[in-house]
Amino acid sequence: MSSEKSLILNAQQVHQKLLRMAQELYEVHYGANEIVLIGIDEMGWQIAQVLHQHFQSVSPIPAQLYKMQMDKKSIEQLPVIVGNPSLKKKNIVLIDDVVNSGKTLMHAAQFLCSQAPNRLSVAVLINREHRLFPIAANVVGLTLSTNLKEHVQVENTNDGFDVYLKNSK
């Protein structure tokens, strides 16, 4: 079984997407006293760190940043937010790199909703159209229509992030 990899977005294009996403988050949360950005470990956390920097550069709204750790294969285990912040009545942005089936984001959102937030938004760099769970991203870098044999991979490079589409044959 071989696989081919095609570049979809280079580091500069991803940088531009994340900057635009930060501006859109500012618009979505305009008037908020503060927001809490939560990145899903591993690649979602890396994306969240860059998005947080961009958000701080375009918005006067204070933004906290936290990492969510979770077992993506076991929904029985509750996610853990590093630092254990109080999320009650906060505006939360849940961040991941790619949304595919929606299972990971659905599990994370369910946990965050149990924390009684004021508002919950979802931001993803790449949105795929293969939902098995009813969750949608509010802020999206790029939406791709792919088939089930294709895989989207976000790689951290020295210049930023590259996004590839891998075809399995």
Secondary structure as UniProt FT lines:
FT   STRAND          3..9
FT   HELIX           11..28
FT   TURN            29..31
FT   STRAND          35..40
FT   TURN            41..42
FT   HELIX           43..58
FT   STRAND          63..69
FT   TURN            72..73
FT   TURN            75..76
FT   STRAND          80..81
FT   TURN            82..83
FT   TURN            88..89
FT   STRAND          91..99
FT   HELIX           103..113
FT   TURN            114..115
FT   STRAND          119..128
FT   STRAND          139..144
FT   TURN            148..149
FT   STRAND          150..157
FT   TURN            158..159
FT   STRAND          160..168
//
